[in-house]
Amino acid sequence: MAVAAARLDPHHEIADIDRRLFGGFVEHLGRHIYDGIHEPGHPAAGADGFRRDVIELVRELGVSTIRYPGGNFVSGYRWEDGIGPVDERPRRLDLAWHSTETNEVGLHEFAAWLELVGSDLMLAVNLGTRGTQEALDLLEYANVDAKTAWTDRRAANGHPEPFGVTMWCLGNEMDGPWQIGHKNAGDYGKLASQTAKAMRMLDPSLELVVCGSSARSMPTFGSWERTVLEHTFDDVDFISCHSYYQERGDDAQEFLASGVDMALFIEAVVSIADAVAATKKSDKRIMVSFDEWNIWYLHDEGGGQNDKPEEKGWPVAPRLLEDRYSVLDAVVFGDLLITLLQHADRVRSASLAQLVNVIAPIMTEPGGPAWRQTTFFPFSLTSRLATGRAVRVPVVSPTFASAVAGDVAAVNAVATIDDDGASLFVVNRSTSEAATLTVDLGPLLAALGRDVAVDEAHLLHDDDMYAANTLEAPERVGRTTLDAEIDGTALTIPLPPVSWGCLRLT
C-alpha cells in the first residue's frame, strides 16, 4: 500500500473556473449526428427527429459550450447547404471522412438541439476551401440584428432573431497536412488575421480562437504557434490545442502518464504566447482553448475499431471511430480533466471530442437504446461538482518512471472551492499498487470557519481495468462509493490501482 499526502489550502488558488472548460464537440462525422443525436422514426425521437433519450444523457453529461460543425469536416463545408427547406438542400461529398453529407441538420436545427440540451453554440468557420468573405457571410447570417439580404434569409428560414454566437474558431487544424486547404504558418496567420479583423468590424464583442498545433508531436509545434501569433496576437483571444491519447501495445503504465503530457503541452503553448506578448511589449494574455481532447485509438493496433471510410464508397453516416472505452481509458480521461482544472488560469475553454457514437461518452444503436460509456462518469461528475475556484493540491506521492514524461507521481489531485464547500478530484495512476491519500484539511477549515463532512463520494474502478459498457452489457461499469473518512482535520481516501475518484465536502 503506497502512502500519499496532500494539503488543501484555499490560498493556493489557480483561478475562477470558466464553465466553458466543460465544453463538447459535435462534428458531421460517422454516426454522430445521423443515427446519433438525430434519428427520425426512433421511438424516442420528437417531431424534429432528435432523440430525447440522447438529449437527456447530454444534459446529464453537463456540457456547457459545444463546438460545431467540425473538425476536419468544416474545412470543406459550405454552410449555406445547411439552411432553407430541408428537402431542397444539396447532398455533398465530404472529403474529410469520405462520406456523403445529406445536410438534413444545419445551423438552425443544431441551434434548436442546443436549446433542448441547455448548451451554448461555438462555431467554426471554413478557412480551408473558403476564406474571409464566407466567414463574414456566416457571421452576418448568424449574429447581425439589421435588415440585410442575409438576415432576411435567416428570418425566412424561421429565425428572425440573431443566434448571438460569441465564440468562433478561425478554421481547424490548419497545421495538418491531412486538412483540406492546409497552409503553412505564415499563410494561415495572415488569413486568420485578415478574417478576424473583418469579423470584428461586424461584431467587436466576438471571442476568436486561432488554430494552434494539432498535437505536441507535430513537427512544426512551437514554431507554428509563434508565427501564427506574431500575425494574429492583436486580433484573437484564444489559441487552440488538440490532443488525443491511447494505450499503445500493452503499456498501461505509460498510458496513465498522459496527463503529464497534456500539462507540458499547455505550459509550452502558454510560454510561447507570453513570449510573443513580451516582444510586442503587451500585457495582453492569450488564453488556451483546448477544443479537442479525448482518448482516441487513432493508431489502431489490431482492435478493428477504426474502419477506413474509403473502403466503403461514399456512405451516409457510416460507423466510424466508434471506440469502446474501458475503465483504464476512463481513469486516464479523468486525469486529463484534473489537468485541465490545474491549468484553469489559462485554459478558459475546452471541448471534449466528441459526444455521441464517435469517440464518445454516449453510444446509440439505430432503433435501439442509448447508453453511457465509462468516460461518461468522470466528465459528468466533474462538470457538476467543479464549481467556484480551482485550487492546487500538491501531492507527495511515490513515483513511477515514464519513457516520455520522466518520473511521474502515482497520485494526482486538484480541488475546487465555492461558498458552500469544496470538491476534490483524485487519481491513482499506478497499475499495481493501491494508495492511501491523506489530505490535511486544516487550512480549509480555518478559511471556512466551520467543520465539513463528506456529502458525496464517487469511485471509478474495476478489478478488470479493461471492463467496458457495451450494447450487450450497457451497465457493466458504473460509479461506486469512495470510502473517504474525516478524522479531525485529516481526510483519508483509499485508492485502488487504476482508479479515479471525486468527493464533495460541505
VENNORJO-V876741 format. One record per backbone hydrogen bond with DSSP energy under -0.5 kcal/mol. CO is the residue of the C=O (numbers start at 1). NH is the residue of the N-H. If there is no record, write none. Layout:
CO:NH  CO:NH
This chain:
2:436  4:438  5:396  6:440  7:9  8:10  8:444  9:12  11:13  12:392  15:390  17:19  18:21  19:22  20:23  20:350  22:64  23:352  24:67  25:354  25:355  27:29  29:32  32:37  33:35  33:36  33:38  37:39  37:51  38:35  39:42  42:45  44:52  46:49  49:39  50:46  51:55  52:56  53:57  54:58  55:59  56:60  57:61  58:62  58:63  64:120  65:24  65:67  66:122  67:26  68:124  69:28  71:74  71:75  72:75  73:76  74:77  75:129  77:79  78:81  79:82  80:83  85:88  86:89  92:101  93:95  94:98  94:99  99:94  99:101  100:102  101:92  104:106  106:110  107:111  108:112  109:113  110:114  111:115  112:116  113:117  114:118  114:119  120:66  121:167  122:68  123:169  125:127  125:171  131:135  132:136  133:137  134:138  135:139  136:140  137:141  138:142  139:143  139:144  140:144  142:163  142:164  144:146  146:148  148:152  149:153  150:154  151:155  152:156  153:157  154:159  155:158  166:207  167:123  168:209  169:125  169:171  170:211  173:176  174:183  176:179  179:182  184:188  185:189  186:190  187:191  188:192  189:193  190:194  191:195  192:196  193:197  194:198  195:199  196:200  197:201  198:202  199:202  199:203  203:206  206:208  207:168  208:210  208:237  208:238  209:170  210:240  213:242  215:218  218:221  220:224  221:223  222:226  223:227  224:228  225:229  226:230  227:231  228:232  229:233  232:235  232:236  237:287  238:210  239:289  241:292  243:294  245:296  247:249  248:251  250:252  251:255  252:256  254:257  255:258  257:260  257:261  258:262  259:263  260:264  261:265  262:266  263:267  264:268  265:269  266:270  267:271  268:272  269:273  270:274  271:275  272:276  273:277  274:278  275:279  276:280  277:282  278:281  284:286  287:239  288:290  288:348  288:349  289:241  289:291  290:351  292:243  293:353  294:245  294:296  296:298  298:300  305:307  305:322  307:309  308:311  309:312  310:313  315:100  315:317  318:320  321:323  321:359  323:325  325:374  325:469  326:330  327:331  328:332  329:333  330:334  331:335  332:336  333:337  334:338  335:339  336:340  337:341  338:342  339:343  340:343  341:344  343:346  343:347  346:288  346:348  349:290  350:23  351:293  352:25  352:354  354:361  355:362  356:358  357:359  361:373  362:357  363:371  365:368  369:365  371:363  373:376  374:377  374:378  375:379  376:380  377:381  378:382  379:383  380:384  381:385  382:386  385:387  387:389  388:17  389:417  390:14  390:15  391:415  392:9  394:7  395:397  396:5  398:410  400:408  402:406  406:402  408:400  410:429  412:427  413:393  414:425  415:391  416:423  417:389  418:421  421:418  422:505  423:416  424:503  425:414  426:501  427:412  427:429  428:499  430:498  434:2  435:437  435:495  436:4  436:438  437:439  437:493  438:6  438:440  439:441  439:491  440:8  441:445  442:446  443:447  444:448  445:449  445:450  453:455  453:506  456:504  457:482  458:502  459:461  459:480  460:500  463:465  464:467  465:328  467:327  473:470  473:476  480:459  481:483  482:484  483:494  485:492  487:489  487:490  489:441  489:491  490:487  490:492  491:439  492:485  493:437  495:435  499:428  500:460  501:426  502:458  503:424  504:455  504:456  504:506  505:422
